[in-house]
Amino acid sequence: MLDFVIWNVDPTFFSMGPVVVRWYGLMFAVGFLLGCNILGRIYRHEGMPEKWVGILLLWVVGATIIGARLGHVFFYEWSYYSQHPGDIFKVWEGGLASHGGTIAIILAVFIYSWFTTRRSPLWTFDRLVIPTALVGGLIRMGNLMNSEIFGTATDLPWGFMFLRSRQWHEMYEGMGCHPTQLYEAMCYFALFALLMWMYWRKNAETRPGLLFGVFFIGIFLSRFLIEFIKNDQVGFEAGMVLNMGQLLSIPFILAGVFFVVRAMMRPEVHIDFPNRFADEDAPRKS
């Protein structure tokens, strides 16, 4: 019998009476706190107002939760939720889709840009995607702690036996499965390192849209490829050549290629770096 990794981690980080903190929620919160700190450094580096960071964080957190939930509802289980609309609000029961969260964040950034920065949304996207890659990796680690969203059976020595997963017991009892949560997390952490290097060492922000495009390609191409060894999220995906996650990833990959090519074909822009927060609102220009 092959030796696999026995995964039997309690998804609860700690509990105290009625208060229960799960690893997934902890990873989510830590990701946003770290992301806020990283974004603050970037804004300080470019002399942007400190209050812009907090405003953007509120928009992004709200958009992520609402968008990811609605994405799952409409993309994956509309047949159920259309008959049980009250269950849409039961976020604690699970059911979030990253593509829906991405769409909602894009809309939120447009609103944020119109009413707060008065700059091109692309300016915000180029900076926001850097910590977002880190947050994405931490969320996938949360999925691992929940023993959810894992892959199909494998004979590889790093296959995981998810003892706390009902799905694993029903489909793969005694077998190892691809820890696709780890695969995605590693891709996202690598993308985060790349984007940090591009911003801090290569001044990639002087080419508007470059960081944004690289982020889209890195996130959604890795998602597209890893989906080939992931289990179907919902029943209707059975037998599909490309599942819903892959179909939703294709437009984002193409958009990423477009923004990278566009950024490299246009001249660099000049940016002043005072390395401090602005004492008052920065000049508002596109």
NUVEX-928702 format. One record per residue (C-alpha): x, y, z; residue number from 1; chain. Coordinates in Angstrom, 3 decimals, decimal comma. Each point is the difference from the previous one (the first is absolute). Example, Ala and Ser with C-alpha at 12.3 -4.5 7.8 and 13.67 -1.06 7.14 Angstrom:
2
[rec [12,300; -4,500; 7,800]; 1; A]
[rec [1,370; 3,440; -0,660]; 2; A]
***
This chain:
286
[rec [0,000; 0,000; 0,000]; 1; A]
[rec [1,276; 3,431; -0,917]; 2; A]
[rec [0,823; 2,468; 2,769]; 3; A]
[rec [-1,982; 3,208; -0,263]; 4; A]
[rec [-0,227; 3,115; 2,117]; 5; A]
[rec [-2,648; -0,493; 2,681]; 6; A]
[rec [-1,891; 3,282; 0,257]; 7; A]
[rec [-2,208; 0,196; 3,066]; 8; A]
[rec [0,293; 3,646; 1,052]; 9; A]
[rec [-2,843; 1,523; 2,001]; 10; A]
[rec [-1,437; 2,900; -2,054]; 11; A]
[rec [-0,658; 1,881; 3,260]; 12; A]
[rec [2,930; 2,121; 1,144]; 13; A]
[rec [-1,460; 0,509; 3,456]; 14; A]
[rec [-3,349; 0,318; 1,725]; 15; A]
[rec [-1,129; 1,707; 3,177]; 16; A]
[rec [-3,630; -0,550; 0,885]; 17; A]
[rec [-2,123; 1,187; -2,925]; 18; A]
[rec [3,016; 1,613; -1,682]; 19; A]
[rec [1,544; -2,252; -2,648]; 20; A]
[rec [2,938; 1,111; -2,149]; 21; A]
[rec [0,708; -2,202; -2,996]; 22; A]
[rec [3,283; -0,206; -1,852]; 23; A]
[rec [-1,690; 1,179; -3,200]; 24; A]
[rec [-1,288; 3,187; 1,603]; 25; A]
[rec [3,352; 0,569; 1,690]; 26; A]
[rec [1,876; -0,339; -3,290]; 27; A]
[rec [-2,495; 2,359; -1,624]; 28; A]
[rec [0,472; 2,624; 2,732]; 29; A]
[rec [3,797; -0,325; 0,123]; 30; A]
[rec [0,134; 0,338; -3,767]; 31; A]
[rec [-1,934; 3,242; 0,011]; 32; A]
[rec [2,055; 1,437; 2,877]; 33; A]
[rec [3,273; -0,838; -1,763]; 34; A]
[rec [-1,421; 1,290; -3,261]; 35; A]
[rec [-0,958; 3,286; 1,627]; 36; A]
[rec [3,530; 0,363; 1,371]; 37; A]
[rec [1,592; -0,711; -3,385]; 38; A]
[rec [-2,329; 2,384; -1,778]; 39; A]
[rec [0,746; 2,644; 2,626]; 40; A]
[rec [3,715; -0,304; -0,758]; 41; A]
[rec [-0,701; 0,393; -3,713]; 42; A]
[rec [-2,205; 3,049; 0,537]; 43; A]
[rec [2,576; 1,540; 2,334]; 44; A]
[rec [2,708; -0,667; -2,582]; 45; A]
[rec [-1,984; 1,988; -2,554]; 46; A]
[rec [-1,146; 2,707; 2,424]; 47; A]
[rec [-3,692; -0,880; -0,156]; 48; A]
[rec [-2,406; 0,971; 2,839]; 49; A]
[rec [-0,073; -2,544; 2,814]; 50; A]
[rec [-3,796; 0,036; 0,209]; 51; A]
[rec [-0,201; -1,402; -3,524]; 52; A]
[rec [1,308; -3,341; 1,278]; 53; A]
[rec [-2,757; -0,447; 2,587]; 54; A]
[rec [-2,706; 1,003; -2,453]; 55; A]
[rec [1,257; -2,486; -2,577]; 56; A]
[rec [0,202; -2,769; 2,613]; 57; A]
[rec [-3,673; 0,472; 0,894]; 58; A]
[rec [-1,023; -0,148; -3,647]; 59; A]
[rec [2,095; -3,088; -0,704]; 60; A]
[rec [-1,103; -1,978; 3,068]; 61; A]
[rec [-3,669; 0,680; -0,707]; 62; A]
[rec [0,350; -0,750; -3,701]; 63; A]
[rec [1,913; -3,226; 0,645]; 64; A]
[rec [-2,600; -1,450; 2,347]; 65; A]
[rec [-3,069; 1,121; -1,945]; 66; A]
[rec [1,443; -0,728; -3,431]; 67; A]
[rec [1,416; -3,411; 0,895]; 68; A]
[rec [-3,316; -1,033; 1,500]; 69; A]
[rec [-2,087; 1,214; -2,937]; 70; A]
[rec [2,505; -1,557; -2,394]; 71; A]
[rec [-0,605; -3,402; 1,560]; 72; A]
[rec [-3,752; 0,554; -0,008]; 73; A]
[rec [-0,273; 1,019; -3,658]; 74; A]
[rec [2,871; -1,971; -1,582]; 75; A]
[rec [-0,302; -3,300; 1,838]; 76; A]
[rec [-3,311; -0,551; 1,818]; 77; A]
[rec [-2,615; 2,361; -1,386]; 78; A]
[rec [-2,451; -2,885; -0,429]; 79; A]
[rec [0,024; -0,460; 3,792]; 80; A]
[rec [0,183; 3,597; 1,176]; 81; A]
[rec [-2,677; 1,184; -2,415]; 82; A]
[rec [-2,359; -2,266; 1,958]; 83; A]
[rec [1,497; 0,858; 3,427]; 84; A]
[rec [0,935; 3,718; -0,201]; 85; A]
[rec [0,236; 0,310; 3,789]; 86; A]
[rec [2,968; -2,384; 0,014]; 87; A]
[rec [2,036; 2,461; -2,078]; 88; A]
[rec [0,749; 1,901; 3,204]; 89; A]
[rec [1,276; -3,095; 1,846]; 90; A]
[rec [3,649; 0,639; -0,828]; 91; A]
[rec [1,115; -2,018; 3,033]; 92; A]
[rec [-1,268; -3,154; -1,686]; 93; A]
[rec [2,667; 0,342; -2,700]; 94; A]
[rec [-0,125; 0,767; -3,688]; 95; A]
[rec [2,330; 2,710; -1,322]; 96; A]
[rec [1,308; 0,447; -3,546]; 97; A]
[rec [3,223; 1,899; -0,630]; 98; A]
[rec [-1,125; 1,111; -3,466]; 99; A]
[rec [-3,013; 1,738; 1,509]; 100; A]
[rec [2,235; 1,675; 2,568]; 101; A]
[rec [2,311; 1,203; -2,776]; 102; A]
[rec [-2,844; 1,542; -1,985]; 103; A]
[rec [-1,343; 1,743; 3,114]; 104; A]
[rec [3,450; 1,368; 0,913]; 105; A]
[rec [0,389; 1,396; -3,520]; 106; A]
[rec [-3,319; 1,829; 0,334]; 107; A]
[rec [0,956; 1,228; 3,487]; 108; A]
[rec [3,309; 1,390; -1,277]; 109; A]
[rec [-1,816; 1,967; -2,688]; 110; A]
[rec [-2,248; 1,556; 2,647]; 111; A]
[rec [2,989; 0,638; 2,277]; 112; A]
[rec [1,863; 1,674; -2,862]; 113; A]
[rec [-2,934; 2,216; -0,944]; 114; A]
[rec [-0,752; 1,236; 3,501]; 115; A]
[rec [3,315; -0,226; 1,873]; 116; A]
[rec [3,181; 0,112; -2,074]; 117; A]
[rec [-1,431; 1,662; -3,127]; 118; A]
[rec [2,702; -1,915; -1,869]; 119; A]
[rec [-0,229; -2,687; -2,645]; 120; A]
[rec [-1,226; -3,299; 1,496]; 121; A]
[rec [3,064; -1,586; -1,596]; 122; A]
[rec [2,168; 1,945; 2,479]; 123; A]
[rec [-1,764; -1,722; 2,890]; 124; A]
[rec [-0,049; -3,422; -1,651]; 125; A]
[rec [3,769; 0,034; -0,536]; 126; A]
[rec [0,568; 0,493; 3,721]; 127; A]
[rec [-2,871; -2,017; 1,415]; 128; A]
[rec [0,876; -3,228; -1,808]; 129; A]
[rec [3,308; -0,300; 1,880]; 130; A]
[rec [-1,493; -0,758; 3,450]; 131; A]
[rec [-2,990; -1,722; -1,616]; 132; A]
[rec [2,270; -2,803; -1,221]; 133; A]
[rec [1,159; -0,536; 3,586]; 134; A]
[rec [-3,581; -0,019; 1,295]; 135; A]
[rec [-0,963; -2,549; -2,654]; 136; A]
[rec [2,762; -2,341; 1,155]; 137; A]
[rec [-1,044; 0,296; 3,642]; 138; A]
[rec [-3,635; -0,695; -0,869]; 139; A]
[rec [1,044; -3,192; -1,787]; 140; A]
[rec [1,894; -1,000; 3,148]; 141; A]
[rec [-3,284; 0,537; 1,829]; 142; A]
[rec [-1,643; -2,399; -2,460]; 143; A]
[rec [2,689; -2,546; 0,867]; 144; A]
[rec [-0,733; 0,374; 3,714]; 145; A]
[rec [-3,675; -0,607; -0,821]; 146; A]
[rec [0,886; -3,137; -2,008]; 147; A]
[rec [-1,960; 1,377; -2,958]; 148; A]
[rec [0,536; 0,677; -3,718]; 149; A]
[rec [2,567; -2,782; -0,376]; 150; A]
[rec [0,896; -1,942; -3,104]; 151; A]
[rec [-0,494; -3,403; -1,545]; 152; A]
[rec [1,797; -3,203; 1,023]; 153; A]
[rec [3,762; -0,236; -0,470]; 154; A]
[rec [2,816; -2,498; 0,644]; 155; A]
[rec [2,481; 2,794; 0,664]; 156; A]
[rec [1,633; -0,158; 3,459]; 157; A]
[rec [-1,361; 3,417; 0,956]; 158; A]
[rec [-3,594; -1,070; -0,527]; 159; A]
[rec [-2,222; 0,933; 2,952]; 160; A]
[rec [-2,550; -2,159; 1,790]; 161; A]
[rec [-2,606; 2,526; 1,191]; 162; A]
[rec [-1,431; -1,852; 2,969]; 163; A]
[rec [-2,381; 2,802; 0,981]; 164; A]
[rec [-1,595; 0,235; -3,444]; 165; A]
[rec [-3,248; -1,835; -0,672]; 166; A]
[rec [0,703; 0,290; -3,719]; 167; A]
[rec [3,363; -1,755; 0,421]; 168; A]
[rec [-1,564; -2,861; 1,942]; 169; A]
[rec [-2,747; -0,393; -2,594]; 170; A]
[rec [2,251; 0,161; -3,065]; 171; A]
[rec [3,592; -0,773; 0,955]; 172; A]
[rec [0,041; -2,020; 3,232]; 173; A]
[rec [3,568; -1,299; 0,542]; 174; A]
[rec [1,398; 1,952; -2,975]; 175; A]
[rec [2,167; 3,092; -0,226]; 176; A]
[rec [-1,286; 3,109; -1,781]; 177; A]
[rec [1,712; 2,982; -1,559]; 178; A]
[rec [0,259; 2,804; 2,592]; 179; A]
[rec [-1,096; 2,534; -2,590]; 180; A]
[rec [-0,457; 2,616; 2,732]; 181; A]
[rec [3,791; -0,123; 0,499]; 182; A]
[rec [0,666; 0,083; -3,734]; 183; A]
[rec [-2,046; 3,165; -0,395]; 184; A]
[rec [1,385; 1,580; 3,169]; 185; A]
[rec [3,580; -0,521; -1,199]; 186; A]
[rec [-0,847; 1,526; -3,392]; 187; A]
[rec [-1,580; 3,033; 1,665]; 188; A]
[rec [2,882; 0,489; 2,446]; 189; A]
[rec [2,467; -0,220; -2,908]; 190; A]
[rec [-2,087; 2,564; -1,905]; 191; A]
[rec [0,019; 2,269; 3,055]; 192; A]
[rec [3,818; -0,201; 0,138]; 193; A]
[rec [0,206; 0,768; -3,721]; 194; A]
[rec [-2,291; 3,030; 0,243]; 195; A]
[rec [1,909; 1,347; 3,027]; 196; A]
[rec [3,247; -0,374; -1,927]; 197; A]
[rec [-1,466; 1,697; -3,075]; 198; A]
[rec [-1,274; 2,945; 2,047]; 199; A]
[rec [2,878; 0,583; 2,432]; 200; A]
[rec [2,941; -1,034; -2,197]; 201; A]
[rec [-1,095; 0,541; -3,587]; 202; A]
[rec [-2,375; 2,979; 0,338]; 203; A]
[rec [-2,691; -1,863; -1,934]; 204; A]
[rec [-2,573; 2,535; 1,183]; 205; A]
[rec [1,415; 2,442; -2,561]; 206; A]
[rec [-1,703; -2,142; -2,644]; 207; A]
[rec [-3,730; 0,285; 0,855]; 208; A]
[rec [-1,794; -3,320; -0,209]; 209; A]
[rec [3,105; -2,213; 0,059]; 210; A]
[rec [-0,370; -1,208; 3,586]; 211; A]
[rec [-3,739; -0,388; -0,472]; 212; A]
[rec [0,511; -2,116; -3,119]; 213; A]
[rec [2,674; -2,198; 1,553]; 214; A]
[rec [-2,293; -0,580; 2,981]; 215; A]
[rec [-2,903; -1,131; -2,189]; 216; A]
[rec [2,218; -2,376; -1,975]; 217; A]
[rec [1,685; -1,404; 3,106]; 218; A]
[rec [-3,166; -0,534; 2,008]; 219; A]
[rec [-2,355; -1,289; -2,631]; 220; A]
[rec [2,429; -2,024; -2,146]; 221; A]
[rec [1,101; -1,954; 3,071]; 222; A]
[rec [-3,656; -0,378; 0,995]; 223; A]
[rec [-0,876; -1,196; -3,516]; 224; A]
[rec [2,735; -2,666; -0,013]; 225; A]
[rec [-0,559; -1,263; 3,549]; 226; A]
[rec [-3,718; -0,396; -0,688]; 227; A]
[rec [0,855; -3,031; -2,162]; 228; A]
[rec [0,833; -1,981; 3,154]; 229; A]
[rec [-2,670; 1,472; 2,306]; 230; A]
[rec [-3,322; -1,582; 0,811]; 231; A]
[rec [-3,150; 1,498; -1,466]; 232; A]
[rec [-1,556; 2,558; 2,322]; 233; A]
[rec [-3,550; -0,684; -1,160]; 234; A]
[rec [-1,743; -2,834; -1,779]; 235; A]
[rec [-0,578; 1,679; -3,372]; 236; A]
[rec [3,778; 0,187; -0,599]; 237; A]
[rec [0,217; -3,781; -0,404]; 238; A]
[rec [0,923; -0,839; -3,574]; 239; A]
[rec [0,924; 3,571; -0,955]; 240; A]
[rec [3,244; 0,350; -1,980]; 241; A]
[rec [0,729; 3,208; 1,906]; 242; A]
[rec [-1,709; 0,573; 3,326]; 243; A]
[rec [-1,616; 3,231; 1,137]; 244; A]
[rec [3,143; 1,226; 1,761]; 245; A]
[rec [2,021; -0,415; -3,199]; 246; A]
[rec [-2,592; 1,644; -2,217]; 247; A]
[rec [-0,159; 2,980; 2,353]; 248; A]
[rec [3,814; 0,223; 0,066]; 249; A]
[rec [0,473; 0,343; -3,758]; 250; A]
[rec [-1,268; 3,621; -0,320]; 251; A]
[rec [2,266; 1,074; 2,882]; 252; A]
[rec [3,046; -1,655; -1,599]; 253; A]
[rec [-0,708; 1,731; -3,309]; 254; A]
[rec [-0,506; 3,317; 1,809]; 255; A]
[rec [3,347; -0,506; 1,725]; 256; A]
[rec [1,779; -0,561; -3,308]; 257; A]
[rec [-1,656; 3,125; -1,392]; 258; A]
[rec [1,137; 2,199; 2,894]; 259; A]
[rec [3,574; -1,341; -0,095]; 260; A]
[rec [0,326; 0,603; -3,756]; 261; A]
[rec [-1,626; 3,423; 0,322]; 262; A]
[rec [2,312; 1,014; 2,839]; 263; A]
[rec [3,157; -1,085; -1,833]; 264; A]
[rec [-0,987; 1,779; -3,213]; 265; A]
[rec [-0,661; 3,345; 1,710]; 266; A]
[rec [2,698; 2,342; 1,350]; 267; A]
[rec [0,835; -0,010; 3,708]; 268; A]
[rec [-1,532; 2,698; 2,195]; 269; A]
[rec [1,896; 2,118; 2,495]; 270; A]
[rec [-0,888; -0,437; 3,693]; 271; A]
[rec [1,326; 2,034; 2,916]; 272; A]
[rec [0,843; -2,034; 3,109]; 273; A]
[rec [0,105; 2,243; 3,110]; 274; A]
[rec [-0,011; -3,099; 2,299]; 275; A]
[rec [-2,585; 1,428; 2,410]; 276; A]
[rec [-3,740; 0,333; 0,261]; 277; A]
[rec [-1,359; 3,220; -1,436]; 278; A]
[rec [-0,977; 2,584; 2,628]; 279; A]
[rec [-3,100; 0,633; -2,031]; 280; A]
[rec [-1,640; -1,506; -3,048]; 281; A]
[rec [2,438; -0,674; -2,789]; 282; A]
[rec [-0,501; 1,730; -3,377]; 283; A]
[rec [-2,913; -1,634; -1,717]; 284; A]
[rec [0,843; -0,916; -3,540]; 285; A]
[rec [-0,363; -2,986; -2,266]; 286; A]
***
